[in-house]
Amino acid sequence: MNADKLQALRRKYGTAEGSDIFDPRFAPVAKHVFSQGDRRTWPFAGVATFLRLPYAPDAPASADFGGLDVALVGVPMDLGVTNRAGARHGPRAVRAIERIGPYEHALDIAPSLHLNAADIGDVPMQSCFGLDRCIADIEAFFEKIHAAGVIPLAVGGDHSITYPILKALGKDRPVSMVHIDAHCDTAGTFEGSKFHHGGPFRHAVLDGVLDPERSIQIGIHGGAEFLWEFSRESGMTVLHVEDVAEMGVAAVIEKAREVIGDGPAYVTFDIDGIDPGFAPGTGTPEVGGLTPREALAILRGLAGAHIVGADVVEVAPQYDATTNTAHVAAQMLFTELCLVALDPRLASRKRGRGTSEPRA
């Protein structure tokens, strides 16, 4: 080894602490993580919040939610499932995953340095027995978030929760959608209920809050294909998991960007879109799904889009013996947070309400 190089390395790193990071790209991240020299908060200690975000349960009491840019919201409701229950425990399971962030290497961003974000707890619901009442409570809570100019990041719960969220966010202008899932979830009323996890997007379209021609559904597969004619007839772009394999991820990203355009977009991620070999902890597993690497690449490819909200749903931890499913879900949720931070319209919105520029 070159002796001069070795001496230089010894001078720079020989007495350096683990928190001493010299690369200007990473130094702000290290300063954020190691706020007390080389000491950091133990990832396995304290009350679990997603990404160890500040816990702000009182934020909804103020009209502007305390000036938050992003609110992480748990929606622990699974009364709309058609197979195995348990997604009501999903928010706790995802929050408990500690090996997430703070830096996203492929997108080169630590979103907590760019956003004022907090975990505001769960949607307050009146009854754990009434699906219709829960749907109404979810819509009312997300209307309040939206009115405050705050971007919601939701963790469910079954996929029926996305219908009232879309009703709240698309009230003034229908949103576009990137939907990763094994199922299109555009079925009709079953057994007297339209509020189930197999039909949220049909009803969002019929209510005029979701634009089907600016919506793309990715990774579709499994035995329920005969239920999804509404997706095709309404004009949604449907890419089956075989299409993803044949087209390649880059082409899928290009198609998704073309479909959603530059208007407001919602990202919804059902964990059963991932093959159950990687993510078994869900109520409706479908063999032959996407890999986590494919799904992450697709999400990352949306960087720069105008994201007005996002969710991850259908994590049922009692079927998740290794916690792999919750870990995959948390990584997808973290990537969605990165997309919000990378939305160029977020910076202009923050300037418009008098807040400072995001930090580098």
C-alpha positions in Angstrom: 0.0 0.0 0.0 1.2 3.5 -0.8 2.8 4.8 2.4 1.7 8.5 1.9 -1.9 7.4 1.2 -1.8 5.3 4.4 -0.6 8.2 6.4 -3.2 10.5 5.0 -5.9 8.0 5.9 -4.6 7.6 9.4 -4.6 11.4 9.9 -8.2 11.7 8.6 -9.8 8.6 10.1 -7.4 7.3 12.8 -9.1 9.2 15.6 -12.5 9.8 13.9 -15.7 8.7 15.5 -18.4 6.8 13.7 -20.4 9.9 13.5 -17.6 11.8 11.7 -18.7 11.7 8.0 -16.7 14.0 5.7 -18.5 13.5 2.4 -20.7 16.6 2.0 -23.5 14.5 0.5 -23.8 12.4 3.6 -22.6 14.7 6.4 -26.1 16.3 7.0 -27.6 12.8 7.3 -25.0 11.8 9.9 -25.6 15.0 11.8 -29.3 14.2 11.8 -28.8 10.7 13.0 -26.0 11.4 15.5 -27.3 14.5 17.2 -25.3 13.8 20.4 -21.8 13.1 19.0 -21.3 9.4 18.3 -24.5 8.5 20.2 -27.8 7.7 18.6 -31.2 6.7 19.7 -31.3 2.9 20.0 -33.5 1.6 17.1 -35.0 -1.0 19.4 -35.9 1.3 22.3 -38.7 3.7 22.9 -42.2 4.0 21.4 -42.3 2.9 17.8 -43.2 5.4 15.2 -42.6 5.0 11.5 -39.0 6.0 10.7 -38.7 7.2 14.3 -40.7 10.3 13.2 -41.8 12.6 15.9 -45.1 11.5 17.5 -47.7 14.3 17.1 -51.1 13.0 18.1 -52.3 16.6 18.8 -51.6 17.8 15.3 -55.2 17.4 14.1 -56.3 19.8 16.8 -54.8 22.7 14.9 -56.1 24.0 11.6 -52.6 23.6 9.9 -51.7 20.4 11.7 -48.8 22.2 13.3 -47.3 23.2 10.0 -46.6 19.6 8.9 -45.7 18.9 5.3 -46.5 15.2 5.7 -48.6 13.2 8.2 -48.1 9.5 8.7 -51.5 8.1 9.5 -52.4 4.6 10.7 -55.7 3.2 9.4 -56.2 0.0 11.5 -59.4 -1.3 9.8 -59.9 -4.6 8.0 -63.7 -5.0 8.0 -63.6 -5.1 4.2 -61.6 -8.2 3.7 -62.9 -11.2 1.7 -60.5 -13.8 2.9 -58.1 -13.7 5.9 -58.6 -10.9 8.4 -55.7 -9.3 10.3 -54.7 -6.2 8.4 -56.0 -4.1 11.3 -52.7 -4.9 13.0 -50.7 -3.7 9.9 -50.0 -0.2 11.2 -48.4 -1.4 14.4 -46.3 -4.0 12.6 -45.0 -1.5 10.0 -44.2 1.1 12.7 -42.2 -1.5 14.6 -39.7 -2.0 11.8 -36.5 -0.2 12.7 -34.2 -1.0 9.8 -35.6 1.6 7.5 -33.9 4.8 6.3 -32.9 7.5 7.0 -31.2 7.6 3.6 -32.4 6.2 0.3 -29.4 5.3 -1.7 -30.9 5.0 -5.2 -32.8 8.3 -4.9 -29.9 10.0 -3.0 -32.2 11.6 -0.4 -32.8 11.5 3.3 -36.5 12.7 3.3 -36.5 13.8 6.9 -34.0 16.5 6.1 -36.4 17.9 3.5 -39.8 17.5 5.1 -41.5 18.5 8.3 -43.1 15.1 8.9 -44.6 13.4 11.9 -46.6 10.3 12.9 -49.9 11.6 14.0 -51.3 8.3 15.2 -54.4 6.5 13.9 -57.7 7.6 12.4 -60.2 7.9 15.2 -63.1 5.7 14.3 -66.4 5.4 16.1 -67.0 1.7 15.9 -64.9 -1.4 15.2 -68.1 -3.2 14.2 -69.4 -0.9 11.4 -67.7 -0.9 8.0 -69.8 2.0 6.7 -69.1 4.1 9.7 -65.4 3.5 9.5 -65.4 4.5 5.8 -67.1 7.8 6.8 -64.7 8.4 9.6 -61.7 7.8 7.3 -63.0 10.2 4.7 -63.7 12.9 7.3 -60.2 12.6 8.8 -58.4 12.8 5.5 -60.6 15.7 4.4 -59.2 17.6 7.4 -55.6 16.6 6.5 -56.2 17.7 2.9 -57.8 21.0 3.9 -54.7 21.8 6.0 -52.4 21.4 2.9 -50.8 18.4 4.5 -49.8 15.3 2.4 -51.1 12.0 3.9 -49.0 8.9 4.0 -51.3 6.1 5.2 -50.7 2.6 6.4 -53.6 0.2 6.6 -55.7 -1.7 7.1 -57.3 -3.4 4.1 -57.6 -1.8 0.7 -61.1 -0.5 1.2 -59.5 2.3 3.2 -58.2 3.9 0.0 -61.7 4.7 -1.3 -62.5 7.3 1.4 -58.9 8.6 1.1 -59.4 9.2 -2.6 -62.8 10.8 -1.9 -61.1 13.3 0.3 -58.1 14.1 -1.9 -60.0 14.1 -5.2 -62.9 16.2 -4.0 -61.8 19.3 -5.9 -60.1 17.6 -8.8 -59.9 13.9 -9.7 -56.5 12.5 -9.1 -54.4 10.0 -11.2 -53.2 6.8 -9.6 -50.3 4.4 -9.6 -51.6 1.2 -8.2 -49.3 -1.8 -7.4 -51.3 -4.9 -6.5 -52.1 -8.5 -7.4 -55.7 -7.4 -7.9 -57.4 -4.5 -9.8 -59.9 -4.0 -7.0 -62.6 -2.7 -9.4 -65.3 -5.2 -8.5 -68.9 -4.3 -7.7 -71.1 -4.7 -4.7 -71.0 -8.1 -2.9 -73.5 -9.3 -0.3 -75.0 -5.9 0.0 -71.8 -4.0 0.6 -69.8 -1.8 -1.9 -67.3 -1.1 0.9 -64.9 -4.0 0.5 -61.2 -4.3 -0.4 -62.1 -5.7 -3.9 -63.9 -2.6 -5.2 -62.5 0.8 -4.0 -61.4 2.0 -7.4 -64.6 1.3 -9.2 -66.4 3.5 -6.7 -63.8 6.2 -6.7 -64.1 6.5 -10.5 -67.9 6.5 -10.3 -67.8 9.2 -7.7 -65.6 11.4 -10.0 -62.6 11.5 -7.7 -60.3 9.2 -9.6 -59.5 9.7 -13.3 -59.4 6.2 -14.8 -57.6 7.3 -18.0 -54.7 8.6 -15.9 -54.5 5.5 -13.7 -52.3 2.5 -14.1 -52.5 -0.8 -12.3 -49.2 -2.8 -12.1 -48.4 -6.4 -11.2 -52.0 -7.8 -11.6 -52.2 -11.6 -11.5 -54.1 -14.5 -9.9 -57.5 -16.2 -10.1 -59.8 -13.1 -9.8 -59.1 -11.8 -13.3 -62.7 -12.3 -14.3 -63.8 -9.6 -11.9 -61.8 -6.7 -13.3 -63.7 -5.7 -16.5 -64.4 -2.2 -15.1 -60.7 -1.4 -15.2 -60.5 -2.1 -18.9 -63.9 -0.5 -19.8 -63.2 2.7 -17.8 -59.9 3.2 -19.5 -57.4 2.2 -16.8 -54.0 0.9 -18.0 -53.6 -2.6 -16.6 -50.1 -4.3 -16.6 -50.1 -7.9 -15.5 -47.1 -9.3 -13.8 -46.2 -11.0 -17.0 -46.2 -7.6 -18.8 -43.7 -6.4 -16.2 -41.4 -9.3 -17.0 -41.8 -8.9 -20.7 -41.5 -5.1 -20.9 -38.9 -4.7 -18.3 -39.0 -2.3 -15.4 -37.7 0.7 -17.4 -40.5 0.4 -19.9 -43.1 0.0 -17.1 -41.8 3.2 -15.5 -42.0 5.0 -18.8 -45.6 3.9 -19.3 -46.6 4.9 -15.7 -45.2 8.4 -16.2 -47.0 8.7 -19.5 -50.3 7.6 -18.0 -50.3 9.8 -14.9 -48.9 12.9 -16.6 -47.9 15.9 -14.4 -51.2 16.3 -12.5 -51.9 15.3 -8.9 -51.2 11.6 -8.4 -51.9 9.1 -5.6 -49.7 6.0 -5.1 -51.4 3.0 -3.5 -49.4 -0.2 -2.7 -51.0 -3.5 -1.8 -48.4 -5.8 -0.3 -50.1 -8.8 -2.0 -48.6 -7.5 -5.2 -45.3 -8.9 -3.9 -44.8 -12.6 -4.3 -45.7 -14.4 -1.0 -42.3 -16.0 -1.1 -41.1 -12.5 0.0 -44.2 -11.2 1.7 -46.5 -14.0 3.1 -48.2 -11.9 5.7 -51.3 -10.8 3.9 -54.9 -11.9 3.7 -55.1 -12.7 -0.1 -51.7 -14.0 -1.2 -51.2 -14.7 -4.9 -48.3 -16.8 -6.0 -46.2 -15.4 -8.9 -46.0 -11.7 -7.9 -43.4 -9.0 -8.2 -40.1 -9.1 -6.4 -39.4 -6.4 -3.8 -36.6 -5.2 -6.1 -38.9 -4.8 -9.0 -41.5 -2.9 -6.9 -38.9 -0.6 -5.4 -37.5 0.2 -8.9 -41.0 1.1 -10.2 -41.6 3.3 -7.2 -38.3 5.0 -7.5 -39.0 5.6 -11.2 -41.8 8.0 -10.2 -39.4 10.5 -8.6 -40.4 14.0 -9.7 -44.1 13.2 -10.1 -46.7 15.3 -8.3 -47.6 13.0 -5.4 -50.5 14.2 -3.3 -50.8 11.1 -1.1 -49.8 7.5 -0.8 -50.4 4.3 1.1 -49.3 0.8 1.9 -52.1 -1.7 2.8 -53.0 -5.3 3.5 -50.1 -6.2 5.9 -51.5 -8.9 8.2 -48.6 -9.7 10.6 -50.1 -12.8 12.2 -49.2 -14.6 8.9 -45.7 -13.1 8.8 -43.6 -15.4 10.9 -40.3 -13.7 9.9 -41.6 -10.1 9.8 -40.4 -10.0 6.2 -43.8 -8.7 5.0 -43.8 -5.8 7.4 -40.2 -5.0 6.5 -41.0 -4.9 2.8 -44.1 -2.8 3.5 -42.0 -0.3 5.5 -39.5 0.0 2.8 -42.2 0.8 0.2 -43.7 3.3 2.6 -40.3 4.9 3.1 -39.8 5.1 -0.7 -43.2 6.8 -1.0 -42.1 9.4 1.5 -39.0 10.0 -0.6 -41.2 10.6 -3.6 -43.1 13.3 -1.7 -39.8 14.9 -0.8 -38.7 14.8 -4.4 -41.9 16.4 -5.8 -40.8 19.8 -7.1 -44.2 21.2 -6.4 -43.7 20.6 -2.7 -40.9 23.1 -2.5 -43.0 25.8 -4.3 -46.0 25.0 -2.0 -43.8 25.4 1.1 -42.5 28.7 -0.2 -46.0 29.9 -0.8 -46.9 29.4 2.8 -43.8 31.2 4.1 -41.7 28.2 5.1 -38.0 27.8 4.3 -36.4 25.9 1.5 -35.7 22.2 2.1 -32.3 21.6 3.5 -29.6 20.0 1.4 
